[in-house]
Amino acid sequence: MHEVRVSIALFLLLTVLAGLVRVARGPVLADRILVTQLFGTTGVAILLLLAADPGRGSLRDVALVVALLAAVNVITFVRLAANGGNDR
């Protein structure tokens, strides 16, 4: 079962790499907002898959912190977009 979880985690990591391509090519701020959300949710999913192994329960705490940081990051991007790109 461990191999299945690791292979799913690797597949999710490939989706994050595809998201990096979208960040580089996406000229619109909305693309970057969506990819940031993808990074957060995929990172949480990978950490939770790896936390299912015995002795790695602390990764659940890390997944919770990543989820909170992803939410804050998206809120920051949306506020930046609402201000028209101004820092104020």
mmCIF file of the C-alpha atoms, coordinates in Angstrom:
data_MODEL
# 
_entry.id   MODEL 
# 
loop_
_atom_site.group_PDB 
_atom_site.id 
_atom_site.type_symbol 
_atom_site.label_atom_id 
_atom_site.label_alt_id 
_atom_site.label_comp_id 
_atom_site.label_asym_id 
_atom_site.label_entity_id 
_atom_site.label_seq_id 
_atom_site.pdbx_PDB_ins_code 
_atom_site.Cartn_x 
_atom_site.Cartn_y 
_atom_site.Cartn_z 
_atom_site.occupancy 
_atom_site.B_iso_or_equiv 
_atom_site.pdbx_formal_charge 
_atom_site.auth_seq_id 
_atom_site.auth_comp_id 
_atom_site.auth_asym_id 
_atom_site.auth_atom_id 
_atom_site.pdbx_PDB_model_num 
ATOM 1  C CA . MET A 1 1  ? 0.000  0.000  0.000   1.00 0.00 ? 1  MET A CA 1 
ATOM 2  C CA . HIS A 1 2  ? 2.961  2.272  0.636   1.00 0.00 ? 2  HIS A CA 1 
ATOM 3  C CA . GLU A 1 3  ? 3.993  2.090  -3.022  1.00 0.00 ? 3  GLU A CA 1 
ATOM 4  C CA . VAL A 1 4  ? 0.516  3.121  -4.163  1.00 0.00 ? 4  VAL A CA 1 
ATOM 5  C CA . ARG A 1 5  ? 0.537  6.189  -1.922  1.00 0.00 ? 5  ARG A CA 1 
ATOM 6  C CA . VAL A 1 6  ? 4.014  7.189  -3.072  1.00 0.00 ? 6  VAL A CA 1 
ATOM 7  C CA . SER A 1 7  ? 3.095  6.787  -6.736  1.00 0.00 ? 7  SER A CA 1 
ATOM 8  C CA . ILE A 1 8  ? -0.022 8.910  -6.262  1.00 0.00 ? 8  ILE A CA 1 
ATOM 9  C CA . ALA A 1 9  ? 2.110  11.532 -4.486  1.00 0.00 ? 9  ALA A CA 1 
ATOM 10 C CA . LEU A 1 10 ? 4.535  11.533 -7.417  1.00 0.00 ? 10 LEU A CA 1 
ATOM 11 C CA . PHE A 1 11 ? 1.645  11.999 -9.849  1.00 0.00 ? 11 PHE A CA 1 
ATOM 12 C CA . LEU A 1 12 ? 0.429  14.951 -7.810  1.00 0.00 ? 12 LEU A CA 1 
ATOM 13 C CA . LEU A 1 13 ? 3.948  16.359 -7.860  1.00 0.00 ? 13 LEU A CA 1 
ATOM 14 C CA . LEU A 1 14 ? 3.851  16.195 -11.655 1.00 0.00 ? 14 LEU A CA 1 
ATOM 15 C CA . THR A 1 15 ? 0.666  18.276 -11.633 1.00 0.00 ? 15 THR A CA 1 
ATOM 16 C CA . VAL A 1 16 ? 2.488  20.885 -9.558  1.00 0.00 ? 16 VAL A CA 1 
ATOM 17 C CA . LEU A 1 17 ? 5.263  20.945 -12.155 1.00 0.00 ? 17 LEU A CA 1 
ATOM 18 C CA . ALA A 1 18 ? 2.626  21.463 -14.858 1.00 0.00 ? 18 ALA A CA 1 
ATOM 19 C CA . GLY A 1 19 ? 1.331  24.355 -12.769 1.00 0.00 ? 19 GLY A CA 1 
ATOM 20 C CA . LEU A 1 20 ? 4.792  25.905 -12.775 1.00 0.00 ? 20 LEU A CA 1 
ATOM 21 C CA . VAL A 1 21 ? 4.658  25.941 -16.551 1.00 0.00 ? 21 VAL A CA 1 
ATOM 22 C CA . ARG A 1 22 ? 1.315  27.753 -16.344 1.00 0.00 ? 22 ARG A CA 1 
ATOM 23 C CA . VAL A 1 23 ? 2.800  30.349 -13.993 1.00 0.00 ? 23 VAL A CA 1 
ATOM 24 C CA . ALA A 1 24 ? 5.597  31.026 -16.452 1.00 0.00 ? 24 ALA A CA 1 
ATOM 25 C CA . ARG A 1 25 ? 3.263  31.261 -19.448 1.00 0.00 ? 25 ARG A CA 1 
ATOM 26 C CA . GLY A 1 26 ? 0.221  32.828 -17.775 1.00 0.00 ? 26 GLY A CA 1 
ATOM 27 C CA . PRO A 1 27 ? 0.274  36.551 -18.336 1.00 0.00 ? 27 PRO A CA 1 
ATOM 28 C CA . VAL A 1 28 ? -2.884 37.103 -16.315 1.00 0.00 ? 28 VAL A CA 1 
ATOM 29 C CA . LEU A 1 29 ? -2.932 37.456 -12.529 1.00 0.00 ? 29 LEU A CA 1 
ATOM 30 C CA . ALA A 1 30 ? -5.945 35.126 -12.371 1.00 0.00 ? 30 ALA A CA 1 
ATOM 31 C CA . ASP A 1 31 ? -3.783 32.298 -13.745 1.00 0.00 ? 31 ASP A CA 1 
ATOM 32 C CA . ARG A 1 32 ? -1.288 32.835 -10.979 1.00 0.00 ? 32 ARG A CA 1 
ATOM 33 C CA . ILE A 1 33 ? -4.044 32.887 -8.356  1.00 0.00 ? 33 ILE A CA 1 
ATOM 34 C CA . LEU A 1 34 ? -5.403 29.554 -9.546  1.00 0.00 ? 34 LEU A CA 1 
ATOM 35 C CA . VAL A 1 35 ? -1.965 27.964 -9.675  1.00 0.00 ? 35 VAL A CA 1 
ATOM 36 C CA . THR A 1 36 ? -1.269 29.170 -6.140  1.00 0.00 ? 36 THR A CA 1 
ATOM 37 C CA . GLN A 1 37 ? -4.437 27.426 -5.009  1.00 0.00 ? 37 GLN A CA 1 
ATOM 38 C CA . LEU A 1 38 ? -3.324 24.318 -6.925  1.00 0.00 ? 38 LEU A CA 1 
ATOM 39 C CA . PHE A 1 39 ? 0.034  24.368 -5.128  1.00 0.00 ? 39 PHE A CA 1 
ATOM 40 C CA . GLY A 1 40 ? -1.662 24.613 -1.753  1.00 0.00 ? 40 GLY A CA 1 
ATOM 41 C CA . THR A 1 41 ? -4.230 21.879 -2.235  1.00 0.00 ? 41 THR A CA 1 
ATOM 42 C CA . THR A 1 42 ? -1.797 19.541 -3.981  1.00 0.00 ? 42 THR A CA 1 
ATOM 43 C CA . GLY A 1 43 ? 0.815  20.096 -1.302  1.00 0.00 ? 43 GLY A CA 1 
ATOM 44 C CA . VAL A 1 44 ? -1.723 19.251 1.382   1.00 0.00 ? 44 VAL A CA 1 
ATOM 45 C CA . ALA A 1 45 ? -2.790 16.124 -0.520  1.00 0.00 ? 45 ALA A CA 1 
ATOM 46 C CA . ILE A 1 46 ? 0.813  14.956 -0.904  1.00 0.00 ? 46 ILE A CA 1 
ATOM 47 C CA . LEU A 1 47 ? 1.553  15.528 2.770   1.00 0.00 ? 47 LEU A CA 1 
ATOM 48 C CA . LEU A 1 48 ? -1.583 13.665 3.846   1.00 0.00 ? 48 LEU A CA 1 
ATOM 49 C CA . LEU A 1 49 ? -0.717 10.734 1.596   1.00 0.00 ? 49 LEU A CA 1 
ATOM 50 C CA . LEU A 1 50 ? 2.738  10.538 3.107   1.00 0.00 ? 50 LEU A CA 1 
ATOM 51 C CA . ALA A 1 51 ? 1.344  10.967 6.645   1.00 0.00 ? 51 ALA A CA 1 
ATOM 52 C CA . ALA A 1 52 ? -0.594 7.709  6.280   1.00 0.00 ? 52 ALA A CA 1 
ATOM 53 C CA . ASP A 1 53 ? 2.643  5.767  6.788   1.00 0.00 ? 53 ASP A CA 1 
ATOM 54 C CA . PRO A 1 54 ? 3.335  4.640  10.350  1.00 0.00 ? 54 PRO A CA 1 
ATOM 55 C CA . GLY A 1 55 ? 5.509  7.053  12.280  1.00 0.00 ? 55 GLY A CA 1 
ATOM 56 C CA . ARG A 1 56 ? 4.836  10.034 10.022  1.00 0.00 ? 56 ARG A CA 1 
ATOM 57 C CA . GLY A 1 57 ? 1.787  11.440 11.777  1.00 0.00 ? 57 GLY A CA 1 
ATOM 58 C CA . SER A 1 58 ? 3.468  14.805 12.271  1.00 0.00 ? 58 SER A CA 1 
ATOM 59 C CA . LEU A 1 59 ? 3.071  15.436 8.533   1.00 0.00 ? 59 LEU A CA 1 
ATOM 60 C CA . ARG A 1 60 ? -0.632 16.008 9.233   1.00 0.00 ? 60 ARG A CA 1 
ATOM 61 C CA . ASP A 1 61 ? 0.326  19.068 11.262  1.00 0.00 ? 61 ASP A CA 1 
ATOM 62 C CA . VAL A 1 62 ? 2.520  20.294 8.428   1.00 0.00 ? 62 VAL A CA 1 
ATOM 63 C CA . ALA A 1 63 ? -0.380 19.753 6.003   1.00 0.00 ? 63 ALA A CA 1 
ATOM 64 C CA . LEU A 1 64 ? -2.605 21.897 8.214   1.00 0.00 ? 64 LEU A CA 1 
ATOM 65 C CA . VAL A 1 65 ? -0.047 24.716 8.232   1.00 0.00 ? 65 VAL A CA 1 
ATOM 66 C CA . VAL A 1 66 ? 0.336  24.486 4.427   1.00 0.00 ? 66 VAL A CA 1 
ATOM 67 C CA . ALA A 1 67 ? -3.446 24.676 4.031   1.00 0.00 ? 67 ALA A CA 1 
ATOM 68 C CA . LEU A 1 68 ? -3.617 27.797 6.177   1.00 0.00 ? 68 LEU A CA 1 
ATOM 69 C CA . LEU A 1 69 ? -0.731 29.441 4.342   1.00 0.00 ? 69 LEU A CA 1 
ATOM 70 C CA . ALA A 1 70 ? -2.316 28.626 0.976   1.00 0.00 ? 70 ALA A CA 1 
ATOM 71 C CA . ALA A 1 71 ? -5.543 30.302 2.038   1.00 0.00 ? 71 ALA A CA 1 
ATOM 72 C CA . VAL A 1 72 ? -3.672 33.415 3.188   1.00 0.00 ? 72 VAL A CA 1 
ATOM 73 C CA . ASN A 1 73 ? -1.707 33.447 -0.058  1.00 0.00 ? 73 ASN A CA 1 
ATOM 74 C CA . VAL A 1 74 ? -4.855 33.346 -2.185  1.00 0.00 ? 74 VAL A CA 1 
ATOM 75 C CA . ILE A 1 75 ? -6.455 36.109 -0.131  1.00 0.00 ? 75 ILE A CA 1 
ATOM 76 C CA . THR A 1 76 ? -3.342 38.235 -0.649  1.00 0.00 ? 76 THR A CA 1 
ATOM 77 C CA . PHE A 1 77 ? -3.423 37.664 -4.414  1.00 0.00 ? 77 PHE A CA 1 
ATOM 78 C CA . VAL A 1 78 ? -7.110 38.533 -4.599  1.00 0.00 ? 78 VAL A CA 1 
ATOM 79 C CA . ARG A 1 79 ? -6.597 41.739 -2.623  1.00 0.00 ? 79 ARG A CA 1 
ATOM 80 C CA . LEU A 1 80 ? -3.718 42.637 -4.920  1.00 0.00 ? 80 LEU A CA 1 
ATOM 81 C CA . ALA A 1 81 ? -5.905 42.022 -7.968  1.00 0.00 ? 81 ALA A CA 1 
ATOM 82 C CA . ALA A 1 82 ? -8.750 44.058 -6.485  1.00 0.00 ? 82 ALA A CA 1 
ATOM 83 C CA . ASN A 1 83 ? -6.405 47.031 -6.000  1.00 0.00 ? 83 ASN A CA 1 
ATOM 84 C CA . GLY A 1 84 ? -5.333 46.873 -9.616  1.00 0.00 ? 84 GLY A CA 1 
ATOM 85 C CA . GLY A 1 85 ? -1.807 45.749 -8.782  1.00 0.00 ? 85 GLY A CA 1 
ATOM 86 C CA . ASN A 1 86 ? -1.096 48.635 -6.405  1.00 0.00 ? 86 ASN A CA 1 
ATOM 87 C CA . ASP A 1 87 ? 0.641  47.798 -3.137  1.00 0.00 ? 87 ASP A CA 1 
ATOM 88 C CA . ARG A 1 88 ? -1.503 50.134 -1.047  1.00 0.00 ? 88 ARG A CA 1 
# 
